[in-house]
Amino acid sequence: MDGNRRYARQRQVEKLIGHSRGFDKLAETLGWCRDLGVRQATIYAFSIENFKRPPDEVAGLMDLFRRQFEKLIEEFPKFDAFQICVRVYGRVDMLPADVQASVAKVVARTAKNDRFYLNVALAYTSRAEICSAI
């Protein structure tokens, strides 16, 4: 999910509108994956480096994550129908407590599904992952 700020800048709209449109496009893309028989997709939603962005942008992104994960919770019947399992990788502990709770709820509730795996890299960098592994 790259280019949301660039998208906003080109259209002279707020950055968060660009991020929101990125989520909309993600939903469409995941539908294409399902239609094509793709069984697994990984999205890089938020880097640890993104915490260095302006505080209002980070706060806006956290609000967007809140809304998106709440939307996922509302759509559990669809997740069950399509057997979608959501897995989240990264330093989730760096996110606000309410976002952590929503993430945990989605991951736990979809864990039994096994037809499509949506991997979400959230508060993630490969450098942190390598350091953690070592």
Helices and strands as residue ranges (DSSP letters): H 4-11, H 15-36, E 40-47, G 48-52, H 55-74, H 76-81, E 84-89, G 92-94, H 97-110, E 116-124, H 126-133
